Amino acid sequence: MPEVEFVILANHAEAHNGLLYLAGAGWNDAALAFTPDGPSVPLHFGVGVSVLVPWTQTNRKHHLEVRMEHEDGGDPMFQMGGDLEVGRPPGMQEGSDQRAVLAVDGITQFPTAGGYRIVATVDSGKVRTVSFRVRNLGIMPSSQVAS
């Protein structure tokens, strides 16, 4: 069965021609100011995902789900899903696993400081997570909050 090999947080993520490009990758702490109403200022983030597909599972569709949620669960702050299909290139040695890399970029605001996580799974199998914390730098003055 295919499995999520890794999930990584970054400031920016892109996937092109089977390669994953990450800028500012591997962080686990975001220090953000919060608005007077409560949510944080917007945070731009990227998520890089690698899915390992066994030889016997190539040439068929697999469903990937990625979401961002509070460490205690609840409704996702961000969620995406889609199908991927990895073929067998000519001349590849029989039995070789295939890797599919995907990237997601987004912008979100956090309702409170605390622990959050990115959760990824393929075909509802083994879950892979990466945890991070959001720290409150204080309240941003109303005059600096974009309307």
Buried (B, 14 or more C-beta within 10 A) or exposed (E): EBBBBBBBBBBBBBBEEEEBBBEEBEEEEBEBBBBEEEEBBBBEBBBBBBBBBBBEBBEEEBEBBBBBBBEEEEEBBBEBEEEBEBEEEEEEEEEEBBEBBBBBEBEBBBEEBEEBBBBBBBBEEEEBEBEBEBEBEEEBEEEEEEE
